[in-house]
């Protein structure tokens, strides 16, 4: 028993020396666990495999019914009341390259952020960023644009926004951040078919959420963080509802075009 107790104390000291179990700047306990990142990645992969199975094609998986009913079409979402598309679009991807790039980015950024933010804060950061990205597309994008907007990149840009705020707050070396932002700016504005508004919306939302997390008063930190995130979320939902009020009810149906089968509302 005595030897076992010594071993436990030795392991505990090593754990503390590594920084684990201590509070981070976000107010969370630093942990090795990346359960939320793993779960989000797994759901994205499973949804992708579902679309491939439904479409019978690895590259043309956008022909699947899950894709047709989950992609973000402004007119279908706002004019036809299909509000679930605001979140479901973030789990759909066009082909293997799209999901591979996004899941690699999620794994690289998500692990370290989840460890310092904690599961709950990271989950809020990811999904509120996704919500902000969708809101930006609905507010500023073409509501009748085809094909629909999909992908986790809006939420991933939110993680980049979180990194930017953290680097500035802690006065860390910004070189890596600048390179990452420059590369993604080139991809966003230089490659056709990229959701510019989705990326910008996710980036801004992620930065705002991180400001709410990092700059919350130390006294009652968790409460103030929750209040900040709630205000941001309610504001985004309010903007979406306002945008929806500008649309009259529409009838939507699938129409076969030469380039594919898409959801059309009129």
Buried (B, 14 or more C-beta within 10 A) or exposed (E): EEEEEEEEEEEEEEBEEEEBEEEBEBBBBBBEBBEBBBEBBEEBBEBBEBBBEBBEBEEBBBBBEBBBBBBBBBBBBBBBEBBEBBBBBBBBBBBEEBBEBBBEBBBEBBBEBBBBBBBBBBBBBBBBBBBBBBBBBBBBBEBEBBBBBBBBBBBBBBBBBBBBBBBBBEEEEEEEBEEBBEEBEEEBEEEEEBBEBBBBBBBBBBBBBBBBBBEBEEEEBEEBBBEBBEEBBEBBBEBBEEBBEEBEEBEBEEEEEEEBEBBBBE
